[in-house]
Structures are given as structure tokens and as C-alpha cells.
Amino acid sequence: MLNLAKRNSKVEDIYLVCNTMEEDIKHTLLECTVGRQIWVLSNLPSNIVCSGREVAWTGFEAAVNNLTHADWFRVVCWNIWNNLNKCLMERLGRQPLEVANNSMHNLEVALKVSQPEHIIETREHDLHWSPIFRDKITMNFDGASFRH
């Protein structure tokens, strides 16, 4: 979020999800009481402790390094961020349990559609998710963009 302010994007002085401090990614994912509740409710099968930043980041690293949990971790991060965007843009924040349930639903859908029976065949090639090609610009869920 700090990079967004440098790029003249609107950044709220008060974090609208919990009405406490200035918004930034660290607060959103680790320090915000709403974000911490979402992590607990998401049932991510990893020991993510949100009582201290260092412990929590160690838990995040462990989740990301476990291939079984990495997708789950990314989906929860994205849903926490999406909830922030709904608060900022539409003034519609969701309850932590709803965000956690939505995370699990999104993961189930993503895993289901990535199965071979759901891949759409065309004359040219199979269509499915794949990493971005070189010479393309991507945008992360936090608004950062970069060229490959």
C-alpha cells in the first residue's frame, strides 16, 4: 500500500476494515483484528500464529513452503485483500467468517476447474491456467505491476 501512495493512488488515513491505523499490507494481513480472525477461521492446516509479527511471518513462510498449503494460503491472502477493496471502493466490508468461508469456496472451485476433465480443448491447445508469458505486464492483487 505504501507504493500506491507514492504513485498518487488514494490511500485512506484510517484503515476502514477495523478503523484503527493507516492501511498497509502488513497491517491488513497480520495486525488487523479482522485479518487475524479470518486467518483463524480459514482453518489453514498450518501453525500460523498471529500474536506477533515475527512468529506470524514464520507461520506464513511455513505455509507457503508446503505445496499442499500454498494455494490455500494465497487464496486467503487474496480474500483478505478483496475484503479491504470492498471496504474502500464500495464501503461494504464482510464479516470475518464470510471472508474465510469465501476463501475455502474459492479454493474448492479453483482446484475443481484445474482437474483434467474441466480443461477446455481447442484445435490449437488446451486452455487452462498457466504462468504469464514473457513480455507481458502482470498486476499483483496489491496493485503492484511489473514487466516479465
C-alpha positions as semicolon CSV with decimal commas, in nm:
position;residue;x (nm);y (nm);z (nm)
1;M;0,000;0,000;0,000
2;L;0,287;0,232;0,064
3;N;0,386;0,206;-0,302
4;L;0,033;0,309;-0,402
5;A;0,065;0,637;-0,212
6;K;0,395;0,706;-0,389
7;R;0,213;0,652;-0,720
8;N;-0,054;0,909;-0,626
9;S;-0,321;0,644;-0,566
10;K;-0,575;0,714;-0,295
11;V;-0,477;0,554;0,036
12;E;-0,701;0,601;0,339
13;D;-0,556;0,764;0,652
14;I;-0,766;0,529;0,866
15;Y;-0,790;0,160;0,778
16;L;-1,161;0,121;0,708
17;V;-1,182;-0,250;0,789
18;C;-1,102;-0,205;1,158
19;N;-1,098;0,178;1,190
20;T;-0,759;0,190;1,358
21;M;-0,438;0,282;1,182
22;E;-0,319;0,378;0,836
23;E;-0,368;0,096;0,588
24;D;-0,075;-0,109;0,464
25;I;-0,017;-0,471;0,363
26;K;0,147;-0,570;0,691
27;H;-0,145;-0,439;0,893
28;T;-0,400;-0,593;0,655
29;L;-0,256;-0,945;0,667
30;L;-0,105;-0,960;1,017
31;E;-0,202;-0,689;1,260
32;C;-0,565;-0,610;1,181
33;T;-0,805;-0,782;1,419
34;V;-1,034;-0,865;1,126
35;G;-0,749;-1,017;0,922
36;R;-0,633;-1,219;1,223
37;Q;-0,985;-1,353;1,275
38;I;-1,001;-1,454;0,908
39;W;-0,673;-1,649;0,941
40;V;-0,806;-1,839;1,243
41;L;-1,143;-1,907;1,077
42;S;-0,988;-2,017;0,746
43;N;-0,867;-2,343;0,903
44;L;-0,542;-2,327;0,709
45;P;-0,370;-2,653;0,812
46;S;-0,058;-2,482;0,937
47;N;0,051;-2,329;1,263
48;I;0,002;-1,962;1,176
49;V;0,022;-1,760;1,495
50;C;-0,094;-1,400;1,474
51;S;0,016;-1,279;1,816
52;G;0,344;-1,133;1,695
53;R;0,471;-1,027;1,356
54;E;0,784;-1,242;1,355
55;V;0,600;-1,554;1,466
56;A;0,321;-1,491;1,217
57;W;0,560;-1,438;0,925
58;T;0,736;-1,763;1,021
59;G;0,398;-1,933;1,005
60;F;0,324;-1,776;0,668
61;E;0,660;-1,890;0,533
62;A;0,593;-2,245;0,653
63;A;0,252;-2,242;0,483
64;V;0,391;-2,112;0,155
65;N;0,677;-2,364;0,153
66;N;0,433;-2,653;0,192
67;L;0,294;-2,718;-0,156
68;T;-0,026;-2,862;-0,011
69;H;-0,097;-2,539;0,176
70;A;0,047;-2,280;-0,064
71;D;-0,270;-2,239;-0,273
72;W;-0,482;-2,218;0,040
73;F;-0,253;-1,950;0,179
74;R;-0,268;-1,744;-0,143
75;V;-0,648;-1,768;-0,161
76;V;-0,686;-1,646;0,198
77;C;-0,446;-1,357;0,131
78;W;-0,641;-1,261;-0,180
79;N;-0,976;-1,275;0,002
80;I;-0,846;-1,059;0,287
81;W;-0,725;-0,809;0,027
82;N;-1,052;-0,830;-0,166
83;N;-1,241;-0,754;0,156
84;L;-1,025;-0,443;0,200
85;N;-1,107;-0,333;-0,155
86;K;-1,480;-0,378;-0,092
87;C;-1,446;-0,158;0,218
88;L;-1,255;0,109;0,026
89;M;-1,446;0,114;-0,302
90;E;-1,798;0,012;-0,206
91;R;-1,797;0,069;0,173
92;L;-1,906;-0,297;0,202
93;G;-1,685;-0,495;0,436
94;R;-1,776;-0,857;0,504
95;Q;-1,770;-1,040;0,835
96;P;-1,454;-1,248;0,902
97;L;-1,642;-1,580;0,888
98;E;-1,790;-1,486;0,549
99;V;-1,443;-1,398;0,414
100;A;-1,297;-1,726;0,549
101;N;-1,584;-1,930;0,401
102;N;-1,547;-1,748;0,070
103;S;-1,175;-1,832;0,073
104;M;-1,248;-2,202;0,115
105;H;-1,514;-2,190;-0,157
106;N;-1,277;-2,013;-0,400
107;L;-1,007;-2,272;-0,334
108;E;-1,250;-2,561;-0,392
109;V;-1,361;-2,407;-0,723
110;A;-1,001;-2,343;-0,833
111;L;-0,897;-2,699;-0,753
112;K;-1,204;-2,840;-0,928
113;V;-1,160;-2,646;-1,251
114;S;-0,790;-2,734;-1,267
115;Q;-0,876;-3,105;-1,294
116;P;-0,821;-3,262;-1,639
117;E;-1,195;-3,317;-1,700
118;H;-1,255;-2,941;-1,675
119;I;-0,985;-2,833;-1,919
120;I;-1,140;-2,697;-2,238
121;E;-0,990;-2,848;-2,550
122;T;-0,949;-2,642;-2,864
123;R;-0,795;-2,718;-3,200
124;E;-0,482;-2,528;-3,107
125;H;-0,414;-2,632;-2,747
126;D;-0,569;-2,698;-2,409
127;L;-0,688;-2,391;-2,221
128;H;-0,601;-2,380;-1,854
129;W;-0,420;-2,155;-1,613
130;S;-0,053;-2,115;-1,689
131;P;0,221;-1,876;-1,580
132;I;0,238;-1,543;-1,759
133;F;0,443;-1,525;-2,078
134;R;0,750;-1,309;-2,118
135;D;0,696;-0,950;-2,241
136;K;0,363;-0,926;-2,059
137;I;0,272;-0,699;-1,771
138;T;0,116;-0,851;-1,462
139;M;-0,059;-0,689;-1,169
140;N;-0,043;-0,834;-0,820
141;F;-0,353;-0,825;-0,601
142;D;-0,195;-0,540;-0,405
143;G;-0,183;-0,318;-0,714
144;A;0,188;-0,353;-0,788
145;S;0,268;-0,420;-1,152
146;F;0,584;-0,530;-1,324
147;R;0,707;-0,645;-1,663
148;H;0,831;-1,003;-1,710
